[in-house]
Amino acid sequence: MEEQVKKSKKENFNPLKQEIVEVRFIPSDSEMYDNPSSPLYGGLAENASITFAIPSKNGMLVSVLTPEEQKFFEMVFGLPEGSMSPMKIDNNYWKTYGKGYINRVTLDKTIRRLDLSNPKDYIEYKILLANNEVICPNYERLQSGGKLNTYRFVMSNENAVSQNAGRIADLKLENFEAYSKYKEDSDMLRIIIYLITHKKVSPNTKLDLLKRDMVDLMENKPTDCNKILSSTTLEQKKAVLIGVEKGIISERNGFYYLSENGQKLSEDYEEPDLNNAANYLADVANQELYFSILKKIK
């Protein structure tokens, strides 16, 4: 194989490169799988695995290799021209299961490292890229919330892993600095936890438990926490949500109104959802109303 790779280099096309890609399992956020001591933690059993082949679209196998890559690997593997075409009718390379065929990739909870200078690993990498409903191509896409609910694995090169680790460390530091301002405010901690998890927290929850849950969230969901803790209208969101608990504000289908007169908490051209309600109370023109709500909820 090495001789064939060298031969292909002379033809001025070689997709192989000196790069290591890591493939990592993404634990599920479901409450069913959030116990780290459970063998099903994250939504996949410890000894379980998932096997990926090249996907199909409209009944046809998709092309995981470019025409140039296909020609290159046919040469490297000593295959006749056209052997690796997904359109091939007889003895289709991508459908054949057996030794010598690099057409399936099996992943589990352990980190998988792919060396893109190795032909086998390179093809496995391209197969995973093609399964883009389940395999996230990079951390940036994952954190932007693309197809977040369908992703089970995320890929990244070693440099990206290092950079992402540094970014996560910075986010955690920012989160703890923001948290320090609110760590003795039970109501604010309840609201922050609700905004991150979308699960209501009882007003009777003890402060120590709230702190524990916040620290856990900052450790395990630093990006989600940062979005909430860095919000410029966090105080106003707290006022709206605590106002609902106190009966000062009414909530109907996710929209917020003053209970006393039904006034919606937004501009006339906006729907009074939580973000718009918070922005409305943050507006300098509405400070009298905002302070009136704060006085009533104390």
C-alpha positions in Angstrom: 0.0 0.0 0.0 2.9 2.4 0.8 4.3 1.9 -2.7 0.9 2.7 -4.2 0.6 5.9 -2.1 4.0 7.0 -3.3 3.0 6.3 -6.9 -0.2 8.4 -6.5 1.9 11.3 -5.1 3.7 11.5 -8.4 0.3 12.1 -10.1 -0.1 15.3 -8.1 -3.1 14.3 -6.1 -3.0 12.9 -2.6 -5.8 13.7 -0.1 -4.0 12.1 2.8 -2.6 14.6 5.3 -0.8 14.8 8.6 -3.8 15.3 10.8 -5.3 13.5 13.7 -9.1 13.7 14.2 -10.8 12.6 17.4 -14.3 11.3 17.5 -16.1 11.7 20.9 -19.4 10.4 22.2 -21.9 13.1 23.1 -23.8 12.1 26.3 -27.6 12.6 26.1 -29.2 15.4 28.2 -32.2 13.2 29.0 -32.9 12.7 32.7 -33.2 9.0 32.0 -29.4 8.8 31.4 -28.0 11.6 33.6 -26.6 9.3 36.4 -22.8 8.9 35.8 -22.8 5.7 37.8 -25.4 4.1 35.5 -24.1 1.7 32.8 -26.5 3.6 30.5 -25.1 7.0 31.3 -25.3 9.3 28.4 -27.8 7.1 26.5 -25.4 4.4 25.4 -24.5 1.2 27.3 -20.8 0.8 28.3 -20.3 -2.2 26.0 -22.6 -1.0 23.2 -21.5 0.5 19.9 -23.0 2.1 16.8 -21.9 1.1 13.3 -22.1 3.6 10.4 -22.1 2.9 6.7 -22.4 5.4 3.9 -26.0 6.7 3.9 -28.4 6.8 1.0 -30.6 9.5 -0.3 -33.7 8.9 -2.5 -32.7 5.2 -2.6 -29.2 5.9 -3.9 -26.0 5.7 -1.9 -24.3 9.1 -1.5 -20.8 9.7 -2.7 -18.5 9.9 0.3 -15.4 10.4 -1.9 -14.8 13.0 -4.5 -14.0 11.6 -8.0 -10.4 12.4 -7.4 -10.4 10.7 -4.0 -12.1 7.6 -5.5 -9.5 7.3 -8.2 -6.7 7.8 -5.7 -8.0 5.0 -3.3 -8.7 2.6 -6.2 -5.1 3.0 -7.1 -3.9 2.6 -3.5 -5.9 -0.5 -2.9 -5.2 -2.0 -6.4 -8.8 -2.0 -7.5 -10.1 -1.7 -11.0 -11.3 1.8 -12.1 -14.8 2.4 -10.9 -14.7 -0.2 -8.2 -15.4 2.3 -5.5 -18.3 4.1 -7.2 -21.4 4.1 -5.1 -23.4 3.6 -8.3 -21.8 0.3 -9.1 -24.4 -2.4 -9.6 -22.5 -5.7 -9.1 -20.3 -6.3 -6.0 -20.7 -2.8 -4.8 -17.7 -1.9 -2.6 -19.8 0.1 -0.2 -22.4 -2.6 0.3 -20.1 -5.6 0.7 -19.5 -6.7 4.3 -16.2 -8.5 4.8 -12.5 -8.4 5.3 -10.6 -6.0 3.1 -13.6 -3.6 2.7 -13.3 -0.3 4.4 -16.9 0.7 4.3 -18.2 0.7 7.9 -17.1 2.5 11.0 -18.0 1.4 14.6 -18.0 3.9 17.4 -18.6 3.5 21.1 -18.1 5.7 24.2 -14.3 5.6 24.0 -12.5 8.3 22.0 -11.7 7.2 18.5 -8.6 8.7 16.9 -8.3 8.8 13.1 -5.0 9.4 11.4 -5.8 11.1 8.1 -2.4 10.1 6.7 -3.6 6.5 6.8 -5.9 5.5 3.9 -8.1 3.3 6.1 -8.6 6.0 8.6 -9.2 8.6 5.9 -12.0 6.7 4.4 -13.6 6.1 7.8 -13.4 9.8 8.4 -15.2 10.5 5.1 -17.9 7.9 6.0 -18.5 9.6 9.3 -18.7 13.1 7.7 -21.4 11.8 5.4 -23.5 10.7 8.4 -24.1 14.3 9.2 -27.4 13.8 11.0 -25.6 11.9 13.8 -21.9 13.0 13.5 -21.2 16.6 14.2 -18.2 17.7 12.1 -16.7 20.1 14.7 -17.3 21.7 18.1 -18.3 25.0 16.6 -21.3 23.5 14.9 -22.2 21.6 18.1 -22.1 24.7 20.3 -24.0 26.8 17.7 -26.9 24.4 18.2 -27.2 23.2 14.6 -28.7 19.7 14.6 -27.9 19.4 18.3 -30.7 17.1 19.2 -29.7 14.5 16.7 -25.9 14.5 17.2 -24.4 11.5 19.0 -20.7 12.1 18.2 -18.5 15.1 17.5 -15.3 15.2 15.5 -12.4 17.6 15.9 -8.7 17.7 15.1 -6.2 17.7 18.0 -5.6 21.4 17.7 -9.3 22.1 17.9 -9.7 19.8 20.9 -7.0 21.9 22.7 -8.5 25.2 21.6 -12.0 24.1 22.7 -10.6 22.9 26.1 -9.1 26.4 26.5 -12.4 28.1 25.5 -14.4 25.9 27.9 -12.0 26.7 30.7 -12.5 30.4 30.0 -16.3 30.0 29.9 -16.2 28.2 33.3 -14.1 31.0 34.8 -16.6 33.6 33.4 -19.5 31.6 34.8 -18.1 31.3 38.3 -17.4 35.1 38.3 -20.9 35.8 37.3 -22.3 33.2 39.7 -20.4 34.8 42.6 -22.7 37.9 42.4 -25.8 35.7 42.8 -24.7 32.8 45.0 -26.6 34.1 48.1 -29.8 35.0 46.1 -32.0 31.9 46.2 -34.6 33.4 43.8 -32.0 34.4 41.2 -30.4 30.9 41.4 -33.8 29.3 40.9 -34.4 31.5 37.9 -31.0 30.8 36.4 -31.4 27.1 36.8 -34.9 27.3 35.2 -33.6 29.3 32.2 -30.8 26.7 31.7 -32.8 23.5 32.2 -36.3 24.8 31.4 -37.5 23.0 34.6 -39.3 24.9 37.4 -37.6 25.0 40.8 -39.6 25.2 43.9 -39.4 28.4 45.9 -38.8 26.2 49.0 -35.6 24.7 47.7 -32.7 25.3 50.1 -29.9 27.6 49.1 -27.3 24.8 49.5 -29.1 22.6 47.0 -29.4 25.5 44.6 -25.7 26.1 44.9 -24.9 22.5 44.3 -27.1 22.4 41.2 -25.6 25.6 39.8 -22.0 24.3 40.3 -23.0 21.1 38.6 -24.5 23.0 35.6 -21.5 25.3 35.3 -19.2 22.2 35.2 -21.2 20.1 32.8 -23.0 22.8 30.7 -20.6 25.7 30.6 -21.9 27.0 27.2 -25.5 26.9 28.2 -24.7 28.6 31.5 -22.7 31.3 29.9 -25.6 32.3 27.6 -27.8 32.8 30.6 -25.3 34.3 33.1 -24.0 36.8 30.5 -27.4 38.0 29.5 -27.7 41.8 30.0 -31.4 41.4 31.0 -31.0 38.6 33.5 -32.3 40.8 36.4 -35.4 41.7 34.3 -36.1 38.1 33.5 -35.9 37.4 37.2 -38.4 40.2 37.9 -40.9 38.8 35.3 -40.7 35.2 36.5 -40.8 36.0 40.2 -43.6 38.4 39.3 -45.6 35.5 37.9 -45.0 33.5 41.1 -46.3 36.4 43.2 -49.3 37.0 41.0 -48.2 40.4 39.9 -47.6 39.2 36.3 -49.7 36.7 34.5 -48.4 34.3 32.0 -50.5 32.9 29.1 -49.0 30.6 26.5 -45.5 31.9 27.1 -46.6 35.6 27.0 -46.5 38.0 29.9 -49.0 40.6 31.0 -49.5 42.8 34.1 -52.2 41.1 36.2 -53.9 44.3 37.3 -54.8 45.6 33.9 -53.7 43.1 31.3 -51.0 45.4 29.8 -48.6 43.3 27.8 -44.9 43.6 28.7 -43.6 44.5 25.3 -43.8 47.1 22.6 -47.0 47.3 20.6 -45.4 45.6 17.6 -43.9 42.7 19.6 -45.2 39.6 21.3 -44.6 39.7 25.1 -42.4 36.6 25.3 -39.8 36.4 28.1 -37.0 38.0 26.1 -39.2 40.9 24.9 -40.7 41.4 28.3 -37.2 41.6 29.8 -36.1 44.1 27.2 -39.2 46.1 27.8 -38.5 46.4 31.5 -34.9 47.2 30.8 -35.8 50.2 28.5 -35.1 53.5 30.2 -38.7 54.7 29.3 -40.2 51.9 31.4 -38.1 52.1 34.5 -41.0 53.3 36.7 -42.9 50.2 35.8 -39.8 48.0 36.4 -39.1 49.5 39.8 -42.8 49.1 40.7 -42.6 45.4 40.0 -39.4 45.0 41.9 -41.0 46.7 45.0 -44.0 44.4 44.8 -42.0 41.2 44.6 -39.8 41.9 47.5 
